[in-house]
Amino acid sequence: ERVRVLSVEIAKRLGYEGRELEAIEVGALLHDIGKIGVPESILNKPGPLSDEEWAEMKKHPVISDYILAGVELHPYVRQIIRSSHERIDGQGYPDGLGGSDVPVPARIVLVADAFDALATDRPYRTARSIPEALKELRTHAGTQFCPTVVAALESLWEEHPELLSGKSRPLRAVG
């Protein structure tokens, strides 16, 4: 839910509105739907993944794309589900896209999802504080993350910290 809220708010800051904003919201909600094809033992593993487990995990964007291939959706939704694990430096997955080849809606969801992952307890580690999570994103801006999107998230933190802490009622782009 926080990934959805943050994705929508970041997208608004970057000028998205209307159907495009709604598509980003839907994409944020569905971006990891392909994880239903990943064994629970991998998803909930309390320690680091083995190379084989990591290879299995990296398949989920392709599975997501396959699941939604027959559904008529705004193109942004498919861009997000396929490319929200791609990195600016080309070291992401599943397609190894880099730079401007990574669609901006996917970059938005990547940053929102990474923030949520850092700021939430996981089976293998405790959550970082919001300032620590933002610092980690800033450290990797330009390599893993789009600097413009990270800056938009930092601006959101300065103006609406309750949205990052999850202490407000989540906003919806769709009425």
SVG drawing of the C-alpha trace seen along z (x, -y; Angstrom):
<svg xmlns="http://www.w3.org/2000/svg" viewBox="-14 -21 40 44">
<polyline fill="none" stroke="black" stroke-width="0.4" points="0.0,0.0 2.8,-2.4 4.5,-1.7 1.2,-2.7 0.9,-5.9 4.5,-7.0 4.4,-6.2 1.3,-8.3 2.8,-11.2 6.2,-11.1 4.4,-10.9 2.4,-14.0 5.5,-15.9 6.9,-14.9 3.9,-16.2 1.8,-13.1 -2.0,-13.5 -5.2,-12.0 -5.1,-8.6 -1.3,-8.5 -1.3,-8.9 -4.0,-6.3 -1.9,-3.9 1.1,-4.5 -1.1,-3.7 -2.3,-0.5 1.2,0.5 2.5,-0.2 -0.2,2.1 0.5,4.9 4.3,4.6 5.1,7.7 2.1,9.8 4.5,12.3 5.8,13.2 2.9,15.7 5.1,17.8 8.1,17.7 8.2,20.3 7.3,19.0 10.5,20.5 12.4,18.0 10.1,15.0 10.2,15.5 13.8,16.7 15.4,15.2 18.9,15.0 20.6,14.2 19.4,15.9 21.6,18.4 22.5,17.8 19.8,20.3 17.2,18.7 18.1,15.2 17.7,16.5 14.3,17.7 13.3,14.4 14.5,12.4 11.8,14.2 8.9,12.5 8.8,9.4 8.5,11.7 5.8,13.7 4.0,10.5 4.1,9.4 2.8,12.8 -0.1,12.7 -1.2,9.3 -0.5,9.8 -4.1,10.5 -5.5,7.6 -6.2,4.3 -4.2,1.8 -2.6,-1.6 0.9,-1.0 2.5,-2.4 1.1,0.5 3.0,3.0 6.1,0.8 6.0,0.8 5.5,4.5 8.2,5.4 10.8,2.8 10.4,1.7 13.5,3.7 15.7,2.2 18.5,-0.2 19.8,-3.4 23.3,-1.7 21.8,1.2 22.5,3.8 18.8,4.5 16.5,7.2 14.9,8.8 16.1,7.0 19.2,5.1 17.8,1.8 19.7,-1.3 19.6,-5.1 16.8,-6.6 15.7,-3.1 14.2,-2.6 10.6,-4.1 10.1,-6.9 7.0,-5.2 9.1,-2.1 11.8,-4.4 9.1,-5.9 7.9,-2.5 11.5,-1.3 12.3,-4.1 9.0,-3.8 9.4,0.0 13.1,-0.3 12.2,-2.9 9.4,-0.7 11.8,2.3 14.4,0.3 11.9,-1.2 10.0,2.0 11.0,5.0 12.0,8.0 12.5,11.6 16.3,11.0 16.7,7.5 15.0,4.8 13.7,1.6 15.9,-1.4 14.7,-4.8 13.2,-7.1 16.3,-9.4 18.6,-6.3 16.5,-4.9 16.5,-8.2 20.3,-8.4 20.7,-4.9 18.6,-5.9 20.6,-9.1 23.8,-7.1 22.7,-5.0 21.1,-7.8 22.6,-7.8 23.5,-4.2 20.6,-2.2 18.0,-4.9 17.0,-7.9 18.3,-11.1 15.2,-13.0 12.9,-10.5 14.9,-10.3 14.8,-14.1 11.0,-14.0 10.8,-11.5 13.1,-13.6 10.9,-16.6 7.8,-14.6 9.5,-13.7 10.2,-17.4 6.7,-18.5 4.6,-15.5 6.6,-13.2 3.4,-11.5 3.1,-9.9 6.5,-8.2 5.9,-7.1 2.5,-5.5 0.8,-7.6 -1.7,-9.3 -4.7,-7.9 -3.4,-6.8 -4.4,-8.9 -5.8,-7.4 -5.1,-8.8 -8.3,-7.1 -11.6,-8.6"/>
</svg>
